[in-house]
Amino acid sequence: MTVSQADATVSPEGRKLLGIWETAPGIFGWLATVDHKTIGIRYLCTAFFFLIVGGLEALVMRVQLAQPELKLLSPDAYNQLFSMHGTTMMFLYALPMLSGFSNYLWPLMLGSRDMAFPRLNALSYWTFLAAGIFLYVSFPIGQAPNGGWFAYVPNTSLQYDPGINMDVFALGLVFLGISTVVGSANFIVTLLRCRAPGMSVNRLPIIVWGTFTASCANLLAVPAVSLACAMLWLDRRFGTHFFDVAGGGQPLLWQHLFWIFGHPWVYALVLPAMGIVSDALPVFCRRPLVGYTLVAISTVATMILGFGVWVHHMFATGLPVMSLSFFSAASFVIAIPSAVGVFCWIATIWTGKPQFTTPFLFFAGFVMLFVIGGVSGFMTASVALDWQLTDSYFVVAHLHYVLLGINVFPVVGGIHFWFPKMTGRMMDERLGRWTFWTMFIGFNAAFFPMHVTGLMGMPRRVYTYPAEMGVGGLNLLSTIGAFVFALGVLLFLLNIGRSLRSGPPAGDNPWDAPALEWSTSSPPPVYNFATIPQVASRHPLWEERLGETDRRSILGDRASTGMVLDRGKETIGVTPLDAEPNVVLKMPGDSLLPFLLAAGMTVLFFGLLARSGWAIGAGGLAEIVILFLWLTPRQFAESEEVALHE
Amino acid sequence: MRRLLALFGLCLLPGGCARAPLSYLDATSPIGGAIASLGWGLTGISVGVCIIVGLLLVVAIVRRRAAADTAIGPVNDRLALRWIGAGVGVSTVVLLGAAIWTLVTVHSIGEPPRNAPLTIDVVGQEWWWSVKYRAADPAREFETADQLVIPVNVPVKIELTSRDVIHSFWVPKLGGKMDMIPSRTNVTWLEADKIGDYRGQCSEFCGLQHANMAFNVRVLSQADFDVWWTRQLQPAAGSPDTDAGLNTFMVRCAACHTIRGTPAGGILGPDLSHFGSRESIAADLMPNTPENLANWIDNTQTIKPGVKMPELHMLASEVSDVTSYLENLK
């Protein structure tokens, strides 16, 4: 049933490829690797670490809010915690987590040997890690960012926030933006060029559609926030007046720049996760996704519409009613592609044969949470109603249903799903089911009551609230729910730890899934595929049984007549739409340059933070030297002639 | 229907809205009520959608199938796609309806009435509200703080701005939020249909004491309101030479606070003229009683950490002098 393939340990071809592709041993190899699988797993682990950090911050806040007028935290400590919680989850967890999936999975799903720019890939990870550390550097000295993840001016201007708190925030986001943009460019080019022959755009897994769409959006959206943060930093430290009222600046300019970035960003955080569900849920329904084309189109449509709704974060800022009405209507319209997705997933379950595995539970749970988060979004889309809802706990409920429901649940389900591929071992099913129910019940107990506290008028971002508001009981329930949810996360980590050591061996394709990544071994060899697969349908491993076409993909052993590309580190490049092979791509080997470039950038940004000319100079100079080395062309003439076995 | 829904809501909300002073779904005022109707409508649609989709999902999962069949086979999705089309079509109609309802509501409440008989300026600042009553006759204008007093059944135009960071003006039972942005003046309006007290709250994060930046709206009959206004115009009696409380106030408090009719003219803190007639102190943090006021003066930074008012370490006799002086400014 599963397609067997060349085993690296026996086949001479595999041994040769291993020699070409394997990362060097030791600390050098650890710092210099450009293997997308290693980078992907690093992304996943680092992002999960930040999820735990942000979660612990949330738990401390939940204790403070468990009852009215508690005094566990000072207002200042609370403000730092909620700001870091938001910043961590939005920037250091949600997108990097999805980048981890995509980094690991893309070349395997697309039938390539690596991403288009492996060194940029490594740079993107190291920069993310360095920016994450940078954003936390002032936390231990009690000077962490304290103006919220949205950092509204003038509250974050030097006059009202004189510490280094918001300098860390502003520079940290510019720093992190480099990682995001570099990663996004890499995804876009990878999709356009680095696929197996035959992997045309109508055969792409939906997570690829999701990440590609999100990456295009990031290229357009991230510069807005990087610019805004740079302007904030200049206002704070160099006396410019972009946002400074006294100098004729406009506080609302910040909000526009921030939300022109912020709202597309929110979709970038969910579209790839919805892709995880669209790809993995059908496996447990034993059938292809219903409405593949509809889901792919609505993914793109959501993102395009997502650029036209940012003002719904600003309904109460006193903009003209006419423009508010436009943005309100646009915010209703954006629910339509989401409805398409929901109906497609339900139809897939309905017409399929559900297998109640842990990933299935997470994906089915996701559908319900998505609907609840969706309808609360529908309520906040209404400009008149939003004049009441905005900045209340209702919005806190909404955004957590959206971000945990559509990001965390698919992510945890996705880890259960691909863990066997990544490690070669299965995760424990019984513990997995316990994890799901604990997380699902804890999540709803924590966040559903927030709808009600919001409707009862509890404002957001308050460190305490008076007893007379009558929301003490519901807040206690939220706090208990948050701890139950945290217990679920703990069970998940326990399962990971146990399964890593003693999970049963998975085999190549334990779920009998249809996509290319399951045609190689678990874990995959460093070169992914001994011979480049040739794809003939959307479900290469199911095509015999689905009988949609007579054409057959050529995979694994059967691909022994295909392209081996063993004259150096090579993969195949294809035309953007139809995936016709047209070039052999020379891939770079291990390189310290990405790590060094990120390290130089770190020196530069710490220099900017400390406004130390010495550090800025050293960091800047290092960057120039490293970029020079990076961009120095190399000769591939001796290996230009490549044998294409047909 | 509204009443039925409201009843349903009361069962849903523990304790009910009656004890939730910021709850807006049971608002009856012209603006608050219009939004509440829309709110109940959209909540009803939302709950309905969740129930329908939830049921579809559950049925999809548990409906009867040939046991233990996991084989992959050919599929035909034509019927499923037709159902998806129907579902999306119905959703679109509902969304369109909700959008139209929203726009109609916005149209009815979005713009302040042209000839509102009363205009009040409210200036937000960390972490209190300066309130100025406008009048055609400048002699009848005056300032107060942390409280709005308005007549019942009269549309009141509110002009909002901020002296420092962005705040947001929100009296949930009377209407929606409107931000107070430095360098801009935003206009909103309120109209109360019932006499009573309503709580207002800052709803844009504004720093350390955002949580405790509230105010009180007292709605009076037109006659009572006129009396109240006239009384507010009366200067405070007494002079620092004869009144020990005022003397202490001049030494300890007047650099920041104003009391009309006395030499005290500071503008950094709230105007304290007619302080004794106010409902609450410290931006609606505590009821206005002599004990609370004395406690506030003694422990300002403990009660409201970070607030701009310093702890003055006044003698007990000074505290009691100032307290009784302020409480007598009716």
Interface residues (C-beta under 8 A of the other chain):
Chain A: S74 P75 D76 N79 G147 G148 Y152 P154 N155 Y160 D161 V245 Q250 P251 L252 R286 R287 P288 V290 G291 L294 A316 T317 G318 V321 L324 S325 S328 A329 F332 V333 A335 I336 A339 V340 V342 F343 C344 I346 A347 I349 W350 T351 K353 P354 Q355 A364 V367 M368 V371 I372 V375 S376 F378 M379 A381 S382 V383 A384 L385 D386 W387 Q388 T390 D391 S392 V452 L455 M456 G457 M458 P459 R460 R461 V462 Y463 T464 Y465 P466 E468 M469 G470 V471 G473 L474 D512 P514 W542 R545 L546 G547 E548
Chain B: L12 L13 P14 G15 C17 R19 A20 P21 L22 S23 Y24 L25 A34 I35 L38 G39 L42 T43 I45 S46 V47 V49 C50 V53 G54 L56 L57 V59 A60 I61 R63 R65 A66 D69 T70 A71 I72 G73 P74 V75 D77 A80 L81 W83 I84 G87 V88 S91 T92 L95 L96 A98 A99 W101 T102 L103 T105 V106 H107 I109 G110 E111 E126 L160 D164 V165 I166 S168 W170 P172 G175 G176 K177 M178 D179 I181 P182 S183 R184 N186 V187 Q201 C202 S203 E204 F205 C206 G207 L208 Q209 H210 A211 N212 L285 P305 G306
